[in-house]
Structures are given as C-alpha cells and as structure tokens.
Amino acid sequence: MHRRVTAALGAVLVALVALLAFANPAAADGERIGGQLENRVDGKKTPVEGVVITVTGNGFEGSATSGPDGKWEVPVPALGNYDVTIDVSTLPEGVALTEEDKVTIEQVPVKPPLFNGLKTVTFPLGQSTATTTSVWEQAAQLTVSGLEFGLLIALGALGLSIIYGTTGLVNFAHGEIITFGALSTWVLNAGLGLNFFLAAIGGLLLSAAFGWLNNAALWRPLRKRGTGLIAMMIVSIGLALFLRNLFQFFVGGDKKSYTEYAGLAGMSIGPVSVTPTDIGIFITAILALVATVLVLSKSRLGKATRAVSDNPSLAAGAGINVERVITFVWVIGAALAGLGGMLLGFTQQVSFQMGFQILLLVFAAVTLGGLGTIAGAIFGSLVVGLFIQLTTLIVPTELKNVGALLVLIVILLVRPYGLLGRRERIG
Amino acid sequence: MDWSYIFAVMVTSAFGLQAIVFGLAAIGINVQFGYTGLLNFGQAAFMAVGGYAVAVTVVELNMSFWWGVVFGLIGAVILALLLGVPTLRLRADYLAIVTIAAAEIIRLILRSVTFKDFFGGSDGKQAFADGFFAMNFLPPDADLRIGPAVVNESQLFTYIVGWSLVALACLVVWLLVRSPWGRVVKGIREDEDAVRSLGKNVFVYKMQALVLGGLFGALAGFITAVGAQNVNPDSFKTDATFFAYAILILGGAARVFGPVLGTVIFWALFQGTDVFLRQAIDAGVPIVSLMDGTQAAVLRVMLVGLGLMLLMIYRPQGILGDRRELALDAR
C-alpha cells in the first residue's frame, strides 16, 4: 500500500517535471516544427525510430531524426511557411506511409498562436502492404475479408429483412440493436470479467431480450393503435437517436476491445493471412445464418412467419397467431443483429456508433437483394461486403463505403425490387 | 445558478443562427414531407451543397459570393433530380433509404483526404464570407444587448438576412399551398392513385416538391456557411436532418408557420438545457453533477430523440397542426 502511494507520487512528480521541461524548452525563444512518428496497426501505436525528416523553406533547410519515442523536432529560424518531407527510405521494414501523397506536407504555417512555439506535423504511418504483395494476393486477401464483412452484414440484414417482411417496418434503430449486442458482450467481458464465451452467450440472450422488449414496449402498442408505417419509421429514427446517445452517455465515445481473442497473430493459408478470430467469425456467422434459414423454411413457426409476411390477414384467417409470429421474428432478428455486432466488435472494435455506421450498408444489402426476402438479404450482404473490400484495390479506403452506397442507388434505378426480389413487392 | 444568463441564452438561441438554419431546412422538409408526403432523410446533403458551393466558389474558383449562391441553387436542383428519378416512382421508404445514403456519400466525399485540396477534408473551408459581410449596412457599433448576451453587428446582419429569407420562404410556401399546385400535392400525400386517376402526372409534382424543398435546404446551407464563416463536413451529419424533422413535427407539419415556431422553441430549449445543465454541474446540484460536460451534451441529443418519438406517438400534429387535415400517424 505504502509502496503504491510512493510510486504514484513518483509518477506525478515525473509528469510534473516533464511538463515543466516541456513548458520551458531549451530553445524557448525559437519556433519549431515537430511531431511524433507512430506506426498504427489495428489501432495500436508503436513509436518509429531513426526516420529522417527534412524541413525547407524561407531559404532554410534543416533535418532531424526521430528518437526512440518517435519524437522529432526541427527548430526554424523565423515565422513563415515550410515544407516538411519524410525520407521514406529511412522507414524501418514493414512500416510505410499510408497516404502516398503525404511524403511532403507543403506550406506548413508556423505562426502564432502556437503552443510553446511548436507546430505539430503528423505523418500517417502504418503496415506496408502495397510494396510486398502482388495485386492477386491482395485481391485474395480482400476477398476473404470481404466475405467476412459480408457475413457480418448478413446477420444484421437478415433480421432487418424478416422484421420488415412481417411488419412492414423499416427500422432505422436496427443499427442500435447491432451496437447493443457488441456493447452488452463487452460489458460482460471487460466490465464484469466474464470469460468471452460466457459473455458472448450472455450478449446473445440480452440482444434477444432487447428485441423482445423493443416489440413489446413500443412497436406492438403502436400497431394496436393503428399507427402508419411512415409514422413508425420516424419513431424508429427518434429511437435510434435516443439509444445511440444513451449508449454514449454510459460507455463514452472511445473504441473498446474485448479482453480475449483480440489482436491475435495471423497465420498464412495459401496467399491469405487469417487470424483464429477470423476463422471463429466465419464459422459462427455461417452456422447462425444456416440455422436461421433452416428454422424459417422447415419449422412450423418459420412457415407461419413466411405466411404472415405474404399476407397477414390471410394468415390470421388461417388460424395463425400473427402477434406471436411477430414476437418470434423480433427475438430472432435482434439475436442475429446482436451476434453480428458482437463479431463486428472483433474486426472494428466496440463503440457506441458501430451499428449506426454499418446500418446504411445493411440497408444497401437488403435493397440489393430485395426487401423482405431471406435469400436476397444474405446474397445482397455478401455482394456488398465483397464489393466494399475489393474496390479498395482501385478507390481510396476512406471512400470504399461511397461505392457501395452508389450501387444501392443504381440498383434502384434499374431493378428496384432487388436482384432476388419479386416484382410486386415494390407496390 | 445564473437564471438571467440562462434566459438570455434561450432568447438569443431562439432567434440565433442555428434557429434560422434549421428553420429553413425544416421549411424545405415541410414542403416535401408535410405537404407532399415525401420522406427526404437527406436534407443535410442539400445544406452541404449550399454551404460548400459558396465556400468552394469563393476560395477555390476565386469567383464572387453571388456566383457561389447561384452554383449552390443549381447544385441543389441537380441533387434533387438525381435522387428523385430513381425513387419517386417507388414506395415512400425507398426515397428515405436513398436520400439518407446520398447524404452520407456527399459527407464522406467532402471530408475525404482524396479531395482535400478542393473541399478541405475534415477541416472544412474558411475565409469566404467577406463578400457577404461587405453588404453589411449596419453601423460598426450596432451591438444588440440582451441581458448579459451581446450580438455584434456582423451577427445581427446575418440574422436580419436569415430571418428575411425565412419570411420569404414562408410567403412562397403560403402562396403555393393555397394555389392549385398545393391542392394537387396535398392530394398526392393523401392518395396518390386518386390524383393519378384525375390525369395528373404525380411523378412531376413530386419532383417539383423535392426540388423546392431542396432549394430551401440550400438556403439553410448558405446561412450556416456565412454565419459561422466556416463549413465543416461534420455539421452535415444525418443528425442534422433528424433535428430538422424533430423541429418540423414539434411546430406542426403541413402548417406554414409550423417549422418557424418549431425552430424557435427547439433551439431555446436545446441551448437552454445546455447552459442549465452546465451551471447545475458547476454548482454541484445532486444527481446532475454526477455527469460531466460531454455527458450533458449527449443527454440533450438523447432528449431530442425521445422527444421526436413521443411527439410522433402522442401528438403527431405538433403545436400548430390540425389532426383532421393531416393524419401523419395513420400513414
């Protein structure tokens, strides 16, 4: 106990000294350009040492080499604009500039207000891929990650699609069910310290319960009141806004990881590298999708579901309890979406807006396949997942979702009922 | 607790920049959704087109402010046509999905590093509003004081122009909806097939409503750009569209003054809550002070979502609306 207090005090003291040193640098009167070089791989940052950076401009040229903490600083003689260049050949092996046009950052303004005279310049560094692998190897790797992403989208899309099929509701709060699955698993795993598999089962059950609650507390009463579909859509937007900010209120805005199975080393299978987590995601997602499709096509309840989505009044007339079917659909749909979010937590980390960010892709997948069809939702999701990943061969990664959303608009232009949909569904 | 300060913030917010911007955006949605029944969930995209048109025209093309306005209006028309052609023949939910997707496409492109030289990436664009403020006719010391809050002459000029635009937009909407055109679009909202059977080209009327509402969205974009002297991709997130919907439904859809009343009340409450919560946190009020400032900001948006749900369920006609004319909840 005593030792811990001493250590804490020591740490505070060191921090204070560092702060003072930072506040009163040796060249206190001069302006400097500086920064910290960090290699970012999957959200983890490691400092990069021994990289030469050159600053030119206003008849001045100076350079610096990054230290063990990745930090570098070049004092400049006067205020003004400078070009800052990173010497790519001095980067260690496996590290590359992730944005090729950032070799030279031009016209960096060194002018007040500056914090302690330091103008910070950041070079985006990350794992090098383009230099070592051929296009075909990249394509193979992207196909695998595209299929993986497609399966995760499919888990969300299938739920959205069967809920739409039976109730007609386009649920804009479906993304929040995806987030809920990931967050509840994360809370059980990292917060309560449960083993990941126990946490995952808990997260799945909680998601199913959340779906039931959504239907029982909100949507069933609204259906009973005879609320229209457009009004319900706006209610779902209010619900999405409410839930997303509720999540942020309680867990904050940062990204989180599960305590186990995150960031495992990859292994090579032929030209592609996959982690054991990826394999787990593939198996889990495929099993869940196959099981759901079997239940929907073979079981009595599944057949009743399809009858309701064909014609609710006729199904009710045939003695099917429509509300019971809808409850079943909400529970299954939310469990699938929650599972999708939980697995997405491995590939994209857990955050309050992960479901919202993927929601439009889920919509694109469902529309592409045909709103309300089961096979269409899965097929559309795989196409969207593959499309997003494979187009990164041509378009910048930051714009990959733009392509998928454009495809959504084009598909509506030429085949509005979707690739596998039936013509009469568009009404 | 400084109640006079809270009150001053509520008054200045009720008639401030945000109120004008979202008022105009909501007037646009009122034409589309309130009168015609079109679910445009991409109003943020029209605002972005307006705002960025002014910024890029002035900064990158070195043309005058007025050309920016012209390009913004043309851009809004083009965007409305692009969105309307594939979707207006389909059911209402398709338009909703496509417009929200288009809004995200535009925002992602605006904030991308690839087009940073033109659109400024996530930093957005600054220093383009001089042409607008050169028209400022107010004397340099024409400050308006509302208690502890001060509105300087540039802000005051922006507000005068903004509220004039709001008044003009209301006049246009008022004239249109009592014209034969207004009766047709209201008919489309109630029963599309009935209107079609009378020989009207429903598609063309819907497209006109979409374009008109988009133009009001672009006006909102102009005002937010010059008023903040800054455009930023993240101020055009989908949340902006949903705020405008909340405002419209609060004030009363399919009512000329619905969006105006909605925006005044919404922003007074929204910013008032902010100042109230911050002061309560500082004063150490029990329970409230368990939150930090970020949580207080998040809580407000949470309340907007909850408010939108409750309004839509319990009072879909809002404050001014007439339930008999507009059964929003039964469609």
Boltz contact constraints between the chains, C-beta under 6 A:
constraints:
  - contact:
      token1: [A, 170]
      token2: [B, 93]
      max_distance: 6.0
  - contact:
      token1: [A, 227]
      token2: [B, 329]
      max_distance: 6.0
  - contact:
      token1: [A, 228]
      token2: [B, 329]
      max_distance: 6.0
  - contact:
      token1: [A, 228]
      token2: [B, 330]
      max_distance: 6.0
  - contact:
      token1: [A, 228]
      token2: [B, 331]
      max_distance: 6.0
  - contact:
      token1: [A, 230]
      token2: [B, 92]
      max_distance: 6.0
  - contact:
      token1: [A, 230]
      token2: [B, 331]
      max_distance: 6.0
  - contact:
      token1: [A, 231]
      token2: [B, 312]
      max_distance: 6.0
  - contact:
      token1: [A, 231]
      token2: [B, 328]
      max_distance: 6.0
  - contact:
      token1: [A, 231]
      token2: [B, 329]
      max_distance: 6.0
  - contact:
      token1: [A, 234]
      token2: [B, 312]
      max_distance: 6.0
  - contact:
      token1: [A, 235]
      token2: [B, 309]
      max_distance: 6.0
  - contact:
      token1: [A, 235]
      token2: [B, 312]
      max_distance: 6.0
  - contact:
      token1: [A, 237]
      token2: [B, 242]
      max_distance: 6.0
  - contact:
      token1: [A, 238]
      token2: [B, 305]
      max_distance: 6.0
  - contact:
      token1: [A, 238]
      token2: [B, 308]
      max_distance: 6.0
  - contact:
      token1: [A, 238]
      token2: [B, 309]
      max_distance: 6.0
  - contact:
      token1: [A, 239]
      token2: [B, 309]
      max_distance: 6.0
  - contact:
      token1: [A, 241]
      token2: [B, 242]
      max_distance: 6.0
  - contact:
      token1: [A, 241]
      token2: [B, 305]
      max_distance: 6.0
  - contact:
      token1: [A, 242]
      token2: [B, 302]
      max_distance: 6.0
  - contact:
      token1: [A, 242]
      token2: [B, 305]
      max_distance: 6.0
  - contact:
      token1: [A, 242]
      token2: [B, 306]
      max_distance: 6.0
  - contact:
      token1: [A, 245]
      token2: [B, 298]
      max_distance: 6.0
  - contact:
      token1: [A, 245]
      token2: [B, 301]
      max_distance: 6.0
  - contact:
      token1: [A, 245]
      token2: [B, 302]
      max_distance: 6.0
  - contact:
      token1: [A, 246]
      token2: [B, 302]
      max_distance: 6.0
  - contact:
      token1: [A, 248]
      token2: [B, 298]
      max_distance: 6.0
  - contact:
      token1: [A, 249]
      token2: [B, 295]
      max_distance: 6.0
  - contact:
      token1: [A, 249]
      token2: [B, 298]
      max_distance: 6.0
  - contact:
      token1: [A, 360]
      token2: [B, 101]
      max_distance: 6.0
  - contact:
      token1: [A, 360]
      token2: [B, 104]
      max_distance: 6.0
  - contact:
      token1: [A, 363]
      token2: [B, 97]
      max_distance: 6.0
  - contact:
      token1: [A, 396]
      token2: [B, 114]
      max_distance: 6.0
  - contact:
      token1: [A, 398]
      token2: [B, 112]
      max_distance: 6.0
  - contact:
      token1: [A, 399]
      token2: [B, 112]
      max_distance: 6.0
  - contact:
      token1: [A, 402]
      token2: [B, 105]
      max_distance: 6.0
  - contact:
      token1: [A, 402]
      token2: [B, 108]
      max_distance: 6.0
  - contact:
      token1: [A, 405]
      token2: [B, 101]
      max_distance: 6.0
  - contact:
      token1: [A, 405]
      token2: [B, 105]
      max_distance: 6.0
  - contact:
      token1: [A, 408]
      token2: [B, 101]
      max_distance: 6.0
  - contact:
      token1: [A, 409]
      token2: [B, 98]
      max_distance: 6.0
  - contact:
      token1: [A, 412]
      token2: [B, 86]
      max_distance: 6.0
  - contact:
      token1: [A, 413]
      token2: [B, 86]
      max_distance: 6.0
  - contact:
      token1: [A, 416]
      token2: [B, 90]
      max_distance: 6.0
  - contact:
      token1: [A, 426]
      token2: [B, 90]
      max_distance: 6.0
  - contact:
      token1: [A, 427]
      token2: [B, 91]
      max_distance: 6.0
